[in-house]
Amino acid sequence: MSRHRKSLALQRAEYGLYRGVAFLAHRMSAASTVRWGSRLGALSRRLLRRRDRLMMRNLRRVFPEKSEEQRRAIADACWRHFGRETLFTLRAQAMSLAEIAAACPLVNAEVLESAIARGKGVLLLSAHYGGWEVAGMAVMSLVRNIRTITRRLDNEFLERDLARLRSSTGAAVLDRKRAVREIIRALEENAVIVLLPDQSVLPREGVLVPFLGHDAWTTTLPAKLAQRMGSTIVFTFCIADETGHRLEFESPIQPSEAGSDPVALTRRINDVISRRIEAHPELWLWMHDRWKGTATGESEGVNGE
């Protein structure tokens, strides 16, 4: 529980705003979602100025060779993208799994099917990139025995709503604080575990390895699980474009390739995610303090916008 727990009045206000936007999103066409989502993203940039400054610092760190105008263009495109994703995710909540699958076709799905066929469980890795929320719903059309790891929100009303949504898709949700034992049991049952290991962790929870060319505290959980359980690592990324989404599966890392060094495997995982982000930087969550706790990544009061 956070030491700075939100008041019930603030939680209700946030929830009321969420429900109002969701009501409108459920009634939008795809074209309206793109148009109004872009406007929402542009507005968010002006309202969340501390996050925008953090985004620009991150872009300067990773792309020092680009001009400030080029970095600003990436940041603006990123804000618009996440505005669109917010509305599309809300709109998708009113869609069936079949409708979501039709709006988000699966590319190279045989990669995941082959990994499941091994019978050792699958670690399905992605990032806060593209349409990761849509991806979580789209993959349900292919897999039923699936688990996701989440952190509890600091708004109890939103948390209840999202819990109902996740349960309606058939996915079992594991609490991050108690997840390891349940993940091991699920992998023994040949389940698919969805993990997004691209965000910062506390030093005691990870290792310092390169991410986008700069050392960042990174969880070793996927590497350790793959090495302990003999599970296949499969990467998937949900790409958003003007026509919708597509969910792409990449060549897997087999247990025989994982070796015995979790740090080396964690580096390899970061490399795969970094290559995707470098190819389309506007699709990644640059407003997250990924390098928090490192010499060059101390945040400057990004909380409490």
C-alpha positions in Angstrom: 0.0 0.0 0.0 1.4 3.4 -0.9 2.2 5.7 1.9 0.4 8.5 0.0 -2.9 6.7 -0.5 -5.3 8.7 -2.7 -8.4 10.0 -1.0 -11.7 8.4 -1.8 -12.9 11.7 -3.3 -10.0 11.8 -5.7 -10.5 8.1 -6.6 -14.1 8.7 -7.3 -13.3 11.8 -9.5 -10.8 9.8 -11.5 -13.2 6.9 -11.8 -16.0 9.2 -13.0 -13.7 10.6 -15.7 -12.7 7.2 -16.7 -16.3 6.0 -17.0 -17.3 9.1 -19.0 -14.4 8.6 -21.5 -15.1 4.9 -21.7 -18.8 5.6 -22.4 -17.8 7.8 -25.4 -15.1 5.4 -26.6 -17.5 2.5 -26.7 -19.6 4.4 -29.2 -16.7 5.7 -31.5 -15.9 4.4 -34.9 -12.3 3.3 -35.7 -11.7 6.6 -37.5 -13.1 8.7 -34.6 -10.9 6.8 -32.2 -7.8 7.7 -34.2 -8.9 11.4 -34.6 -9.9 12.0 -31.0 -7.2 9.8 -29.5 -4.5 12.0 -31.3 -6.2 15.1 -29.8 -6.2 13.5 -26.3 -2.5 12.7 -26.6 -1.6 16.2 -27.7 -3.6 17.6 -24.7 -1.9 15.1 -22.3 1.5 16.5 -23.4 0.4 20.0 -22.2 -1.2 18.8 -19.0 1.6 16.3 -18.0 4.5 18.6 -18.5 6.8 16.9 -16.0 6.3 13.6 -17.9 7.0 15.4 -21.1 10.3 16.8 -19.7 11.2 13.2 -18.6 10.4 11.9 -22.1 12.7 14.5 -23.7 15.5 13.6 -21.2 15.2 10.0 -22.1 15.2 10.7 -25.8 18.3 12.9 -25.5 20.1 10.0 -23.6 19.2 7.4 -26.2 19.4 9.5 -29.4 22.2 12.1 -28.8 22.9 12.1 -32.6 19.4 13.4 -33.4 18.5 17.1 -33.4 16.3 18.5 -30.7 13.6 19.0 -33.4 13.8 15.3 -34.4 13.5 14.3 -30.7 10.6 16.6 -30.2 8.9 15.1 -33.3 9.3 11.6 -31.8 7.9 12.8 -28.4 4.9 14.4 -30.0 4.2 11.3 -32.1 4.5 9.2 -28.9 1.9 11.3 -27.1 -0.5 11.1 -30.0 0.0 7.3 -30.2 -0.7 6.7 -26.5 -3.8 8.9 -26.7 -5.1 6.8 -29.6 -4.2 3.6 -27.7 -6.1 4.8 -24.6 -9.3 5.2 -26.5 -8.8 2.1 -28.6 -8.3 0.0 -25.4 -11.4 1.5 -23.9 -13.3 0.8 -27.1 -12.0 -2.8 -27.2 -13.5 -3.5 -23.7 -16.9 -3.6 -25.4 -15.8 -6.0 -28.1 -15.8 -9.8 -28.1 -12.6 -11.7 -28.4 -13.5 -12.6 -31.9 -14.0 -9.0 -32.8 -10.6 -8.1 -31.2 -8.9 -10.9 -33.1 -10.3 -9.6 -36.3 -9.1 -6.1 -35.6 -5.7 -7.3 -34.5 -4.5 -10.2 -36.7 -1.8 -12.5 -35.4 1.5 -12.8 -37.4 3.7 -15.9 -37.1 1.3 -17.4 -34.5 2.8 -20.8 -35.2 5.9 -19.7 -33.2 3.7 -19.6 -30.0 1.8 -22.7 -31.0 5.1 -24.7 -31.4 6.4 -23.4 -28.0 3.2 -24.5 -26.3 3.5 -27.9 -28.0 6.8 -28.5 -26.1 4.8 -28.9 -22.9 7.2 -26.9 -20.7 5.2 -23.7 -20.5 5.9 -20.5 -22.3 7.2 -17.1 -21.2 5.5 -14.6 -23.6 7.6 -11.4 -23.3 6.6 -8.0 -24.7 7.1 -4.3 -23.6 5.1 -1.2 -23.0 5.2 -0.7 -26.7 2.6 -0.3 -29.4 -0.8 -1.7 -28.3 0.2 -3.9 -25.4 -3.2 -3.8 -23.8 -4.8 -4.8 -27.1 -2.2 -7.5 -27.4 -3.2 -9.0 -24.1 -6.8 -9.3 -25.3 -5.9 -10.5 -28.8 -3.8 -13.4 -27.7 -6.7 -14.7 -25.7 -8.2 -15.7 -29.1 -5.3 -18.1 -29.5 -4.5 -19.2 -26.0 -6.8 -20.1 -23.1 -4.3 -21.3 -20.4 -2.7 -17.9 -19.9 -1.6 -15.9 -16.8 -0.7 -12.2 -16.5 1.2 -10.3 -13.9 -0.1 -7.0 -12.7 0.5 -4.3 -10.1 -2.5 -3.1 -8.1 -3.7 0.3 -9.2 -3.9 3.0 -6.6 -7.6 3.6 -7.4 -9.7 0.9 -5.9 -12.7 1.6 -8.2 -10.6 1.3 -11.4 -8.9 -1.8 -10.0 -12.3 -3.6 -9.6 -13.3 -2.6 -13.1 -10.1 -3.9 -14.6 -10.2 -7.1 -12.6 -13.7 -7.8 -14.0 -12.5 -7.1 -17.5 -9.5 -9.4 -17.2 -11.6 -12.2 -15.7 -14.1 -11.9 -18.6 -11.3 -12.7 -21.1 -10.4 -15.9 -19.3 -6.9 -14.9 -18.2 -5.9 -15.6 -14.6 -4.3 -12.6 -13.0 -1.3 -13.0 -10.6 -0.4 -10.4 -8.1 3.2 -9.2 -8.7 4.2 -9.5 -5.0 3.2 -13.2 -4.7 3.7 -14.2 -8.3 6.8 -16.4 -8.4 5.4 -19.5 -6.8 2.2 -19.3 -8.8 4.2 -18.8 -12.0 6.2 -21.9 -11.4 3.1 -23.9 -10.8 1.5 -22.5 -13.9 4.5 -23.4 -16.1 4.4 -26.9 -14.7 0.8 -26.9 -16.1 2.1 -25.7 -19.5 0.6 -22.3 -19.2 1.6 -19.2 -21.1 2.9 -16.4 -18.8 2.8 -12.9 -20.1 5.6 -10.6 -18.8 6.6 -7.0 -19.7 10.1 -6.7 -18.4 11.0 -3.3 -19.9 10.3 -1.1 -16.8 12.7 -0.2 -14.1 13.0 -2.3 -10.9 14.6 -1.7 -7.6 18.3 -2.6 -7.5 17.6 -5.5 -5.1 15.1 -6.9 -7.6 17.3 -7.0 -10.7 20.6 -6.4 -12.4 22.2 -3.4 -14.1 22.4 -4.3 -17.8 22.2 -2.3 -21.0 18.8 -1.2 -22.3 18.8 1.0 -25.4 22.5 1.3 -25.0 22.5 2.5 -21.4 22.7 0.5 -18.1 19.3 0.1 -16.5 18.0 -1.9 -13.5 16.2 -4.9 -15.1 14.4 -7.8 -13.7 16.0 -11.3 -14.1 12.8 -13.1 -13.4 12.1 -14.2 -17.1 15.7 -15.5 -17.4 15.7 -17.4 -14.2 12.3 -18.9 -14.9 13.3 -20.1 -18.3 16.5 -21.6 -17.0 14.9 -23.3 -14.0 11.7 -24.6 -15.8 13.1 -25.3 -19.3 10.4 -23.0 -20.7 10.6 -21.4 -24.1 10.8 -17.6 -24.3 8.6 -16.1 -27.1 8.6 -12.4 -27.9 5.5 -10.6 -29.2 4.9 -7.0 -30.1 1.6 -5.3 -31.0 2.2 -2.8 -33.8 -0.3 0.0 -34.2 -0.8 1.7 -37.5 -3.4 3.8 -39.3 -5.5 0.8 -40.1 -5.5 -0.9 -36.7 -3.1 -3.4 -35.0 -1.2 -6.5 -35.7 0.4 -8.9 -33.2 3.8 -10.2 -34.3 5.5 -13.2 -32.8 9.3 -13.4 -33.1 11.7 -16.3 -33.2 11.9 -17.8 -29.7 14.7 -18.5 -27.3 14.8 -22.2 -26.6 15.9 -23.6 -23.2 19.0 -25.1 -24.9 20.0 -21.6 -25.9 19.4 -20.0 -22.5 22.6 -21.2 -20.8 23.1 -21.0 -17.1 23.8 -17.3 -16.7 20.7 -15.3 -16.0 22.5 -12.0 -16.5 23.6 -12.9 -20.0 20.1 -14.1 -20.9 18.6 -10.8 -19.4 21.0 -8.9 -21.7 19.7 -10.9 -24.7 16.1 -10.1 -23.7 16.9 -6.4 -23.4 18.6 -6.5 -26.8 15.5 -7.9 -28.5 13.2 -5.3 -26.9 15.7 -2.5 -27.6 15.8 -3.3 -31.3 12.1 -3.0 -31.6 12.0 0.3 -29.9 14.9 1.7 -32.0 13.0 0.8 -35.1 9.8 2.7 -34.1 10.7 4.9 -31.1 7.3 6.7 -31.1 5.6 3.4 -30.0 7.4 3.1 -26.7 6.5 4.5 -23.3 9.2 7.2 -23.0 7.5 9.0 -20.2 8.6 6.2 -17.8 11.7 6.7 -15.8 13.5 3.6 -17.2 16.9 4.7 -15.9 15.8 5.5 -12.4 18.4 4.7 -9.8 21.4 5.0 -12.2 23.9 7.8 -12.2 22.2 9.5 -15.2 18.6 8.5 -14.5 17.6 10.2 -11.4 14.1 11.6 -11.9 13.3 15.2 -11.1 9.9 15.0 -9.4 8.0 13.3 -12.2 5.3 12.1 -9.8 2.3 14.1 -8.8 1.4 15.9 -12.0 
